[in-house]
Amino acid sequence: MPVLYVVACGGRPAADLPDFVASAQRDGWTVCVVATPDGLKFIDAAALREQTGYPVRSQYKNPDEPDVLPPADAFVVAPATFNTVNKLAAGISDTLALGLLNEGIGLGRPVIAVPTPNAGLSRHPAFLASVRTLRDWGVTVLFDPAAVPPLDSDPTTPVPPFPWPAATAALHALPR
């Protein structure tokens, strides 16, 4: 069975990972969850461990410790924060999640990123350049500027739903 690493960054949609993980498992993936340090704030790591059979990792292991996760065949980063998108495009590996994603890109593994920055961050030149760079590298970046959440300071505008269906469709389309 192919192995999928689902990378959770710090954002409210990370709380919805159990449904996405279940969908990927039904589609034939062995799923492992990796979280950024801020991603841990939004997930139930114990429940995801029970669901996947693997611990949720967020820190680099010690050099003499065995790997507890099987090697990844593909990655989904959902939600992918502004910070993670920019660091990934710059090749920065200051978290386990970024290190694994950078290795995956270097090894030619499929990577699907689902960023949902707010309106202000979605128009930032560094973010737009990072999205272009990642797409140039073959990363599937599911970013729709028309569905960008409003500025955090505008509580009157409804937040568009996270594009889990698009992430599921992109994952389903990957060769295995």
C-alpha positions as CSV (number, residue, x, y, z in Angstrom):
1,M,0.0,0.0,0.0
2,P,1.4,3.4,-0.9
3,V,2.3,5.8,2.0
4,L,0.9,9.3,2.2
5,Y,2.2,11.9,4.6
6,V,-0.4,14.4,5.5
7,V,1.3,17.6,6.8
8,A,-0.8,19.8,9.1
9,C,0.2,23.4,9.5
10,G,-1.3,25.8,12.1
11,G,-4.7,26.6,10.9
12,R,-8.3,25.8,11.8
13,P,-8.8,23.4,8.9
14,A,-6.3,21.0,10.5
15,A,-9.0,20.0,12.9
16,D,-10.8,18.4,9.9
17,L,-7.9,16.0,9.2
18,P,-9.7,12.8,10.5
19,D,-12.2,12.9,7.6
20,F,-9.5,13.6,5.0
21,V,-7.4,10.8,6.5
22,A,-10.3,8.4,6.4
23,S,-11.0,9.2,2.8
24,A,-7.3,8.6,1.8
25,Q,-7.4,5.3,3.7
26,R,-10.5,4.2,1.8
27,D,-8.6,5.2,-1.4
28,G,-5.9,2.7,-0.5
29,W,-3.3,4.9,1.2
30,T,-1.4,4.1,4.4
31,V,-1.5,7.5,6.1
32,C,1.0,9.1,8.5
33,V,0.4,12.6,9.9
34,V,3.2,15.1,10.4
35,A,2.4,18.4,12.1
36,T,4.3,21.7,12.3
37,P,4.7,22.9,15.9
38,D,1.7,25.2,15.4
39,G,-0.2,22.5,13.6
40,L,-0.3,20.5,16.8
41,K,-2.5,23.2,18.4
42,F,-5.3,22.3,15.9
43,I,-5.3,18.5,15.8
44,D,-6.0,15.6,18.2
45,A,-2.7,13.8,17.9
46,A,-3.9,10.8,20.0
47,A,-7.0,10.3,17.9
48,L,-5.0,10.5,14.7
49,R,-2.5,8.0,16.1
50,E,-5.3,5.6,16.8
51,Q,-6.8,6.2,13.3
52,T,-3.6,5.8,11.4
53,G,-1.6,3.4,13.6
54,Y,1.3,5.8,13.6
55,P,2.3,8.5,16.0
56,V,1.9,12.1,14.8
57,R,5.4,13.4,14.4
58,S,6.4,17.1,14.8
59,Q,10.0,17.0,15.9
60,Y,13.2,15.6,14.3
61,K,14.2,12.3,15.9
62,N,17.5,11.8,17.5
63,P,20.1,10.4,15.1
64,D,20.3,7.0,16.8
65,E,16.6,6.5,17.0
66,P,14.8,4.3,14.4
67,D,12.3,5.9,12.1
68,V,8.7,5.2,13.3
69,L,7.1,6.1,10.0
70,P,7.5,4.3,6.7
71,P,9.0,6.3,3.8
72,A,6.5,8.6,2.0
73,D,5.3,8.0,-1.5
74,A,3.4,11.3,-1.6
75,F,2.5,14.3,0.5
76,V,-0.5,16.5,1.1
77,V,0.0,19.8,3.0
78,A,-3.3,20.9,4.3
79,P,-3.7,23.5,5.5
80,A,-0.5,25.0,4.1
81,T,0.1,28.3,5.9
82,F,1.6,31.4,4.4
83,N,4.8,30.7,6.4
84,T,5.1,27.1,5.2
85,V,4.5,27.9,1.6
86,N,7.2,30.6,1.6
87,K,9.7,28.6,3.6
88,L,9.2,25.5,1.3
89,A,9.8,27.6,-1.8
90,A,13.0,28.9,-0.2
91,G,14.2,25.4,0.7
92,I,14.1,26.1,4.4
93,S,13.9,23.0,6.6
94,D,13.6,24.4,10.1
95,T,10.8,22.0,11.1
96,L,10.4,18.3,10.6
97,A,7.4,19.0,8.3
98,L,9.5,21.3,6.0
99,G,12.4,18.9,6.0
100,L,10.3,16.0,4.9
101,L,8.6,18.1,2.2
102,N,11.9,19.4,0.9
103,E,13.2,15.9,0.7
104,G,10.1,14.8,-1.0
105,I,10.4,17.5,-3.6
106,G,14.1,16.6,-4.1
107,L,13.2,13.0,-4.6
108,G,10.4,13.8,-7.1
109,R,7.6,12.6,-4.9
110,P,4.2,14.1,-5.6
111,V,3.3,17.0,-3.3
112,I,-0.1,18.6,-3.0
113,A,-0.3,21.9,-1.1
114,V,-3.5,23.6,-0.1
115,P,-2.8,27.1,1.1
116,T,-5.5,29.3,2.4
117,P,-4.0,32.6,3.4
118,N,-6.2,35.5,4.3
119,A,-6.9,38.3,1.7
120,G,-3.9,40.4,2.7
121,L,-1.4,37.5,2.8
122,S,-2.8,36.0,-0.5
123,R,-1.7,39.2,-2.3
124,H,1.8,39.4,-0.8
125,P,4.5,39.3,-3.5
126,A,6.6,36.7,-1.7
127,F,3.6,34.4,-1.4
128,L,2.6,34.8,-5.1
129,A,6.3,34.1,-6.1
130,S,6.4,31.1,-3.8
131,V,3.2,29.6,-5.4
132,R,4.8,30.1,-8.8
133,T,8.1,28.5,-7.7
134,L,6.4,25.5,-6.2
135,R,4.3,25.0,-9.3
136,D,7.4,25.3,-11.4
137,W,8.9,22.5,-9.3
138,G,5.9,20.2,-10.0
139,V,4.1,20.8,-6.7
140,T,0.3,20.8,-7.1
141,V,-0.7,24.0,-5.4
142,L,-4.5,24.2,-5.0
143,F,-4.9,27.9,-4.6
144,D,-7.9,29.8,-5.8
145,P,-7.6,33.6,-5.2
146,A,-11.4,33.9,-5.5
147,A,-11.9,31.6,-2.5
148,V,-9.5,33.4,-0.1
149,P,-10.7,34.0,3.4
150,P,-11.3,37.6,4.4
151,L,-8.9,39.6,6.5
152,D,-9.0,38.3,10.1
153,S,-10.2,41.7,11.2
154,D,-13.4,41.5,9.1
155,P,-15.8,39.3,11.0
156,T,-18.8,40.3,8.8
157,T,-17.5,38.4,5.7
158,P,-18.2,34.6,5.8
159,V,-15.1,32.4,5.5
160,P,-15.2,30.2,2.4
161,P,-15.0,26.4,3.1
162,F,-11.6,24.8,3.0
163,P,-11.2,23.0,-0.3
164,W,-11.0,19.4,1.1
165,P,-12.9,18.1,-2.0
166,A,-10.2,19.5,-4.3
167,A,-7.5,18.0,-2.1
168,T,-9.2,14.6,-2.2
169,A,-9.6,14.8,-6.0
170,A,-6.0,15.7,-6.5
171,L,-4.9,12.9,-4.2
172,H,-7.2,10.4,-6.0
173,A,-5.6,11.5,-9.3
174,L,-2.1,10.6,-8.2
175,P,-0.5,7.5,-9.7
176,R,0.3,4.7,-7.3
